[in-house]
Amino acid sequence: MSDHTLLHIDGNLVRVKAGSSVAAALRIAGGMGVARTSVTGQPRAPFCGMGVCQECRVLIDGQRRLACQTVCGEGMRVETSE
């Protein structure tokens, strides 16, 4: 069993520690992975970290999911733009 997971965020390959949440992977990805933007275009990060605020909604393998509540899987495809 590997101690790291590879996934795609907006088409870019990202390597994270096994067991990391997608929200953590977005943070690790830095500028290429922002979950949402404000009405003024500023990047918005997850706010609550427990699925209540809905600020971290992204497409994961084609389904709308919460990044803070989803564990990264090998080869997972995450899309942050709508």
N, CA, C and O of each residue as an XYZ file, in Angstrom:
328
protein
N       0.844     -1.185      0.000
C       0.000      0.000      0.000
C       0.887      1.245      0.000
O       1.810      1.357      0.806
N       0.603      2.171     -0.901
C       1.406      3.382     -1.042
C       1.039      4.397      0.038
O      -0.095      4.440      0.516
N       2.025      5.210      0.410
C       1.746      6.245      1.399
C       1.334      7.561      0.745
O       1.136      8.567      1.426
N       1.204      7.546     -0.593
C       0.758      8.729     -1.335
C      -0.301      8.345     -2.369
O      -0.396      7.193     -2.793
N      -1.084      9.334     -2.755
C      -2.142      9.153     -3.739
C      -1.957     10.181     -4.843
O      -1.644     11.339     -4.565
N      -2.145      9.777     -6.079
C      -2.093     10.689     -7.217
C      -3.507     10.935     -7.718
O      -4.267      9.993     -7.943
N      -3.854     12.201     -7.891
C      -5.148     12.558     -8.443
C      -4.980     13.739     -9.382
O      -3.934     14.388     -9.399
N      -6.010     14.012    -10.157
C      -5.985     15.107    -11.119
C      -6.877     16.236    -10.604
O      -8.045     16.021    -10.280
N      -6.309     17.440    -10.535
C      -7.088     18.613    -10.172
C      -7.040     19.564    -11.347
O      -5.981     20.090    -11.686
N      -8.177     19.783    -11.962
C      -8.276     20.629    -13.155
C      -7.247     20.234    -14.208
O      -6.630     21.085    -14.848
N      -7.077     18.913    -14.373
C      -6.184     18.387    -15.392
C      -4.728     18.296    -14.995
O      -3.913     17.802    -15.774
N      -4.373     18.760    -13.802
C      -2.992     18.707    -13.325
C      -2.835     17.573    -12.318
O      -3.677     17.394    -11.438
N      -1.760     16.815    -12.449
C      -1.501     15.705    -11.548
C      -0.979     16.244    -10.213
O      -0.034     17.032    -10.179
N      -1.603     15.814     -9.122
C      -1.231     16.262     -7.780
C      -0.982     15.033     -6.914
O      -1.758     14.078     -6.941
N       0.096     15.063     -6.151
C       0.458     13.961     -5.254
C       0.213     14.421     -3.824
O       0.725     15.456     -3.398
N      -0.575     13.642     -3.086
C      -0.885     13.976     -1.694
C      -0.655     12.749     -0.814
O      -0.570     11.625     -1.307
N      -0.558     12.978      0.469
C      -0.419     11.890      1.427
C      -1.704     11.071      1.433
O      -2.798     11.635      1.411
N      -1.583      9.764      1.462
C      -2.751      8.881      1.492
C      -3.639      9.249      2.668
O      -3.152      9.514      3.767
N      -4.953      9.262      2.428
C      -5.911      9.598      3.464
C      -6.264     11.069      3.526
O      -7.103     11.469      4.333
N      -5.628     11.897      2.673
C      -5.913     13.335      2.643
C      -7.290     13.595      2.059
O      -7.774     12.835      1.220
N      -7.912     14.663      2.505
C      -9.188     15.065      1.922
C      -8.930     15.799      0.607
O      -7.827     16.283      0.354
N      -9.956     15.871     -0.209
C      -9.836     16.634     -1.448
C      -9.588     18.109     -1.122
O      -8.862     18.783     -1.853
N     -10.178     18.621     -0.038
C      -9.933     20.009      0.360
C      -8.443     20.231      0.645
O      -7.889     21.264      0.267
N      -7.796     19.272      1.307
C      -6.362     19.377      1.564
C      -5.581     19.339      0.255
O      -4.607     20.072      0.087
N      -6.009     18.484     -0.673
C      -5.340     18.402     -1.975
C      -5.461     19.723     -2.732
O      -4.515     20.146     -3.397
N      -6.624     20.376     -2.635
C      -6.796     21.677     -3.280
C      -5.819     22.688     -2.691
O      -5.245     23.498     -3.419
N      -5.632     22.643     -1.392
C      -4.694     23.551     -0.727
C      -3.262     23.245     -1.156
O      -2.487     24.159     -1.437
N      -2.909     21.959     -1.207
C      -1.574     21.546     -1.628
C      -1.314     21.976     -3.066
O      -0.199     22.366     -3.415
N      -2.357     21.903     -3.901
C      -2.221     22.276     -5.311
C      -1.951     23.769     -5.477
O      -1.516     24.206     -6.542
N      -2.206     24.545     -4.440
C      -1.930     25.978     -4.490
C      -2.839     26.705     -5.448
O      -4.055     26.518     -5.412
N      -2.272     27.530     -6.303
C      -3.039     28.383     -7.192
C      -3.897     27.664     -8.203
O      -4.841     28.250     -8.734
N      -3.590     26.378     -8.493
C      -4.384     25.711     -9.523
C      -5.655     25.080     -8.980
O      -6.485     24.621     -9.765
N      -5.834     25.039     -7.679
C      -7.013     24.384     -7.161
C      -7.775     25.229     -6.163
O      -7.493     25.188     -4.965
N      -8.724     25.982     -6.638
C      -9.580     26.786     -5.762
C     -10.981     26.234     -5.868
O     -11.496     26.046     -6.970
N     -11.599     25.974     -4.740
C     -12.928     25.362     -4.773
C     -13.965     26.300     -5.365
O     -14.751     25.872     -6.211
N     -13.999     27.549     -4.960
C     -15.019     28.482     -5.449
C     -14.441     29.885     -5.474
O     -13.389     30.152     -4.894
N     -15.139     30.765     -6.148
C     -14.750     32.170     -6.150
C     -15.929     33.017     -5.696
O     -17.090     32.646     -5.872
N     -15.604     34.166     -5.106
C     -16.651     35.081     -4.654
C     -17.245     35.810     -5.857
O     -16.781     35.631     -6.984
N     -18.260     36.622     -5.624
C     -18.876     37.381     -6.710
C     -17.895     38.374     -7.326
O     -18.085     38.808     -8.462
N     -16.855     38.733     -6.590
C     -15.838     39.652     -7.124
C     -14.670     38.901     -7.757
O     -13.717     39.519     -8.230
N     -14.742     37.560     -7.768
C     -13.698     36.766     -8.408
C     -12.564     36.345     -7.497
O     -11.603     35.727     -7.957
N     -12.653     36.666     -6.209
C     -11.609     36.279     -5.257
C     -11.738     34.806     -4.901
O     -12.854     34.303     -4.766
N     -10.613     34.099     -4.745
C     -10.698     32.685     -4.382
C     -11.292     32.502     -2.991
O     -11.027     33.285     -2.079
N     -12.105     31.449     -2.844
C     -12.709     31.123     -1.553
C     -12.296     29.719     -1.169
O     -12.349     28.795     -1.980
N     -11.895     29.573      0.048
C     -11.484     28.270      0.573
C     -12.630     27.680      1.386
O     -13.589     28.382      1.705
N     -12.537     26.402      1.721
C     -13.533     25.833      2.614
C     -13.585     26.644      3.906
O     -12.550     27.081      4.409
N     -14.767     26.842      4.431
C     -14.938     27.685      5.607
C     -15.054     26.859      6.883
O     -14.351     27.117      7.860
N     -15.935     25.876      6.873
C     -16.208     25.151      8.115
C     -15.409     23.858      8.250
O     -15.100     23.438      9.365
N     -15.069     23.222      7.126
C     -14.317     21.971      7.166
C     -15.124     20.755      7.584
O     -14.560     19.682      7.797
N     -16.455     20.910      7.707
C     -17.273     19.751      8.099
C     -18.536     19.594      7.263
O     -19.453     18.875      7.660
N     -18.596     20.261      6.104
C     -19.683     20.044      5.166
C     -20.919     20.892      5.353
O     -21.892     20.720      4.618
N     -20.915     21.800      6.308
C     -22.096     22.615      6.566
C     -22.177     23.818      5.627
O     -23.259     24.140      5.137
N     -21.064     24.479      5.371
C     -21.090     25.747      4.626
C     -21.220     25.566      3.112
O     -21.646     26.492      2.422
N     -20.865     24.405      2.588
C     -20.957     24.111      1.155
C     -19.974     24.901      0.293
O     -20.104     24.885     -0.931
N     -19.003     25.587      0.878
C     -18.048     26.399      0.123
C     -17.043     25.564     -0.667
O     -16.370     26.092     -1.552
N     -16.932     24.299     -0.370
C     -15.919     23.476     -1.039
C     -16.519     22.523     -2.072
O     -15.906     21.506     -2.398
N     -17.703     22.835     -2.590
C     -18.316     21.965     -3.606
C     -17.491     21.981     -4.888
O     -17.167     23.044     -5.419
N     -17.159     20.801     -5.371
C     -16.419     20.623     -6.621
C     -16.978     19.399     -7.341
O     -17.745     18.628     -6.765
N     -16.595     19.229     -8.589
C     -16.947     17.998     -9.312
C     -15.853     16.974     -9.059
O     -14.676     17.225     -9.319
N     -16.253     15.822     -8.551
C     -15.308     14.733     -8.309
C     -15.788     13.545     -9.122
O     -16.855     12.985     -8.871
N     -14.980     13.177    -10.100
C     -15.350     12.097    -11.021
C     -16.755     12.309    -11.584
O     -17.539     11.368    -11.710
N     -17.057     13.570    -11.920
C     -18.312     13.914    -12.572
C     -19.491     14.154    -11.652
O     -20.580     14.476    -12.126
N     -19.302     14.006    -10.337
C     -20.399     14.216     -9.396
C     -20.074     15.374     -8.458
O     -18.941     15.509     -7.996
N     -21.073     16.206     -8.181
C     -20.897     17.334     -7.267
C     -20.759     16.793     -5.843
O     -21.657     16.122     -5.335
N     -19.609     17.097     -5.199
C     -19.340     16.594     -3.847
C     -18.666     17.678     -3.022
O     -18.228     18.696     -3.556
N     -18.589     17.452     -1.727
C     -17.905     18.365     -0.814
C     -16.459     17.913     -0.658
O     -16.198     16.778     -0.257
N     -15.522     18.802     -0.975
C     -14.102     18.464     -0.922
C     -13.643     18.142      0.496
O     -12.765     17.300      0.688
N     -14.229     18.805      1.488
C     -13.794     18.579      2.871
C     -14.243     17.225      3.404
O     -13.685     16.737      4.387
N     -15.233     16.615      2.780
C     -15.799     15.348      3.254
C     -15.407     14.162      2.379
O     -15.881     13.047      2.594
N     -14.540     14.400      1.388
C     -14.176     13.345      0.439
C     -12.694     13.026      0.544
O     -11.853     13.916      0.421
N     -12.377     11.764      0.770
C     -10.982     11.320      0.838
C     -10.470     11.109     -0.587
O     -11.172     10.556     -1.434
N      -9.256     11.550     -0.835
C      -8.651     11.402     -2.167
C      -8.498      9.929     -2.519
O      -8.121      9.106     -1.684
N      -8.801      9.618     -3.778
C      -8.626      8.270     -4.287
C      -7.675      8.285     -5.473
O      -7.600      9.270     -6.207
N      -6.961      7.205     -5.653
C      -6.000      7.094     -6.748
C      -6.682      7.341     -8.091
O      -7.668      6.679     -8.417
N      -6.164      8.291     -8.871
C      -6.691      8.591    -10.195
C      -7.939      9.451    -10.206
O      -8.484      9.730    -11.274
N      -8.404      9.878     -9.037
C      -9.609     10.709     -8.932
C      -9.447     11.966     -9.790
O      -8.351     12.516     -9.900
N     -10.546     12.409    -10.393
C     -10.530     13.623    -11.202
C     -11.409     14.676    -10.536
O     -12.612     14.492    -10.350
N     -10.759     15.793    -10.182
C     -11.434     16.892     -9.493
C     -11.463     18.095    -10.419
O     -10.438     18.480    -10.983
N     -12.631     18.681    -10.573
C     -12.779     19.889    -11.391
C     -13.348     20.996    -10.516
O     -14.397     20.830     -9.893
N     -12.653     22.124    -10.474
C     -13.089     23.224     -9.617
C     -13.906     24.252    -10.345
O     -14.620     25.026     -9.708
N     -13.831     24.292    -11.665
C     -14.621     25.284    -12.402
C     -15.950     24.679    -12.810
O     -16.052     23.482    -13.077
N     -16.972     25.534    -12.854
C     -18.305     25.036    -13.201
C     -18.556     25.118    -14.674
O     -19.631     24.739    -15.139
